[in-house]
Amino acid sequence: MLRGYAISQRLNVRAFYERVVNKPVISTSFPERHSNIGISLRFTLTQ
């Protein structure tokens, strides 16, 4: 999931969340879960 917001004409904020769940068919393997969470700020110097 990705969300972006314009705080002002020069400042943008993006937040993201990603989750991956792996449930293997073979019973000897372990299930895995991975999560990525982050925030990105972009400030534009020119108009």
TIVO-2410 file (N, C-alpha, C; in nm, 3 decimals):
# residues 47
REC num residu      c1      c2      c3 atome chaine
REC   1      M   0.085  -0.116   0.000     N      A
REC   1      M   0.000   0.000   0.000    CA      A
REC   1      M   0.090   0.123   0.000     C      A
REC   2      L   0.058   0.219  -0.083     N      A
REC   2      L   0.136   0.342  -0.095    CA      A
REC   2      L   0.041   0.460  -0.091     C      A
REC   3      R   0.072   0.557  -0.007     N      A
REC   3      R  -0.008   0.678   0.004    CA      A
REC   3      R   0.084   0.798  -0.013     C      A
REC   4      G   0.039   0.897  -0.089     N      A
REC   4      G   0.116   1.017  -0.108    CA      A
REC   4      G   0.032   1.140  -0.077     C      A
REC   5      Y   0.092   1.238  -0.013     N      A
REC   5      Y   0.022   1.360   0.025    CA      A
REC   5      Y   0.109   1.480  -0.009     C      A
REC   6      A   0.046   1.585  -0.061     N      A
REC   6      A   0.115   1.711  -0.086    CA      A
REC   6      A   0.090   1.801   0.034     C      A
REC   7      I   0.193   1.820   0.115     N      A
REC   7      I   0.181   1.906   0.233    CA      A
REC   7      I   0.176   2.052   0.189     C      A
REC   8      S   0.259   2.087   0.095     N      A
REC   8      S   0.259   2.220   0.035    CA      A
REC   8      S   0.297   2.204  -0.111     C      A
REC   9      Q   0.314   2.315  -0.180     N      A
REC   9      Q   0.350   2.309  -0.322    CA      A
REC   9      Q   0.489   2.250  -0.341     C      A
REC  10      R   0.575   2.260  -0.241     N      A
REC  10      R   0.712   2.211  -0.251    CA      A
REC  10      R   0.740   2.084  -0.172     C      A
REC  11      L   0.654   2.048  -0.079     N      A
REC  11      L   0.681   1.935   0.010    CA      A
REC  11      L   0.579   1.823  -0.012     C      A
REC  12      N   0.629   1.704  -0.045     N      A
REC  12      N   0.546   1.585  -0.063    CA      A
REC  12      N   0.591   1.478   0.036     C      A
REC  13      V   0.494   1.405   0.088     N      A
REC  13      V   0.521   1.296   0.182    CA      A
REC  13      V   0.459   1.169   0.126     C      A
REC  14      R   0.536   1.061   0.129     N      A
REC  14      R   0.485   0.930   0.088    CA      A
REC  14      R   0.509   0.831   0.201     C      A
REC  15      A   0.409   0.748   0.227     N      A
REC  15      A   0.422   0.642   0.327    CA      A
REC  15      A   0.385   0.511   0.260     C      A
REC  16      F   0.460   0.406   0.293     N      A
REC  16      F   0.430   0.278   0.230    CA      A
REC  16      F   0.437   0.165   0.333     C      A
REC  17      Y   0.364   0.059   0.301     N      A
REC  17      Y   0.359  -0.061   0.384    CA      A
REC  17      Y   0.346  -0.181   0.291     C      A
REC  18      E   0.433  -0.278   0.308     N      A
REC  18      E   0.429  -0.399   0.226    CA      A
REC  18      E   0.451  -0.519   0.317     C      A
REC  19      R   0.368  -0.621   0.300     N      A
REC  19      R   0.383  -0.743   0.379    CA      A
REC  19      R   0.376  -0.863   0.287     C      A
REC  20      V   0.473  -0.953   0.301     N      A
REC  20      V   0.480  -1.075   0.221    CA      A
REC  20      V   0.473  -1.193   0.317     C      A
REC  21      V   0.379  -1.284   0.292     N      A
REC  21      V   0.362  -1.404   0.373    CA      A
REC  21      V   0.382  -1.524   0.283     C      A
REC  22      N   0.473  -1.613   0.323     N      A
REC  22      N   0.503  -1.733   0.245    CA      A
REC  22      N   0.465  -1.855   0.329     C      A
REC  23      K   0.365  -1.930   0.283     N      A
REC  23      K   0.324  -2.054   0.350    CA      A
REC  23      K   0.361  -2.171   0.259     C      A
REC  24      P   0.472  -2.239   0.288     N      A
REC  24      P   0.518  -2.347   0.200    CA      A
REC  24      P   0.426  -2.469   0.205     C      A
REC  25      V   0.424  -2.542   0.095     N      A
REC  25      V   0.345  -2.665   0.084    CA      A
REC  25      V   0.413  -2.780   0.159     C      A
REC  26      I   0.545  -2.780   0.158     N      A
REC  26      I   0.622  -2.886   0.224    CA      A
REC  26      I   0.623  -2.860   0.375     C      A
REC  27      S   0.590  -2.960   0.453     N      A
REC  27      S   0.576  -2.941   0.598    CA      A
REC  27      S   0.709  -2.921   0.670     C      A
REC  28      T   0.821  -2.954   0.606     N      A
REC  28      T   0.952  -2.936   0.671    CA      A
REC  28      T   1.004  -2.794   0.659     C      A
REC  29      S   0.942  -2.712   0.577     N      A
REC  29      S   0.982  -2.572   0.562    CA      A
REC  29      S   0.903  -2.485   0.660     C      A
REC  30      F   0.964  -2.375   0.700     N      A
REC  30      F   0.899  -2.284   0.794    CA      A
REC  30      F   0.828  -2.172   0.717     C      A
REC  31      P   0.713  -2.127   0.767     N      A
REC  31      P   0.648  -2.011   0.706    CA      A
REC  31      P   0.732  -1.885   0.729     C      A
REC  32      E   0.730  -1.795   0.634     N      A
REC  32      E   0.808  -1.671   0.644    CA      A
REC  32      E   0.715  -1.552   0.629     C      A
REC  33      R   0.746  -1.447   0.705     N      A
REC  33      R   0.673  -1.321   0.694    CA      A
REC  33      R   0.775  -1.208   0.688     C      A
REC  34      H   0.757  -1.119   0.593     N      A
REC  34      H   0.844  -1.003   0.577    CA      A
REC  34      H   0.758  -0.878   0.568     C      A
REC  35      S   0.800  -0.773   0.637     N      A
REC  35      S   0.728  -0.645   0.633    CA      A
REC  35      S   0.826  -0.534   0.601     C      A
REC  36      N   0.783  -0.443   0.515     N      A
REC  36      N   0.859  -0.322   0.483    CA      A
REC  36      N   0.769  -0.203   0.512     C      A
REC  37      I   0.818  -0.112   0.593     N      A
REC  37      I   0.743   0.008   0.629    CA      A
REC  37      I   0.837   0.126   0.613     C      A
REC  38      G   0.786   0.236   0.555     N      A
REC  38      G   0.874   0.351   0.539    CA      A
REC  38      G   0.800   0.479   0.508     C      A
REC  39      I   0.873   0.589   0.520     N      A
REC  39      I   0.824   0.723   0.490    CA      A
REC  39      I   0.927   0.792   0.404     C      A
REC  40      S   0.880   0.862   0.302     N      A
REC  40      S   0.968   0.936   0.212    CA      A
REC  40      S   0.922   1.082   0.208     C      A
REC  41      L   1.018   1.173   0.223     N      A
REC  41      L   0.990   1.317   0.212    CA      A
REC  41      L   1.060   1.370   0.089     C      A
REC  42      R   0.990   1.451   0.010     N      A
REC  42      R   1.051   1.514  -0.107    CA      A
REC  42      R   1.026   1.664  -0.099     C      A
REC  43      F   1.135   1.740  -0.096     N      A
REC  43      F   1.128   1.885  -0.094    CA      A
REC  43      F   1.188   1.937  -0.223     C      A
REC  44      T   1.111   2.014  -0.300     N      A
REC  44      T   1.155   2.068  -0.428    CA      A
REC  44      T   1.212   2.208  -0.407     C      A
REC  45      L   1.335   2.230  -0.455     N      A
REC  45      L   1.400   2.359  -0.437    CA      A
REC  45      L   1.358   2.461  -0.543     C      A
REC  46      T   1.326   2.416  -0.663     N      A
REC  46      T   1.286   2.507  -0.770    CA      A
REC  46      T   1.134   2.514  -0.778     C      A
REC  47      Q   1.086   2.621  -0.839     N      A
REC  47      Q   0.941   2.636  -0.852    CA      A
REC  47      Q   0.894   2.592  -0.986     C      A
***
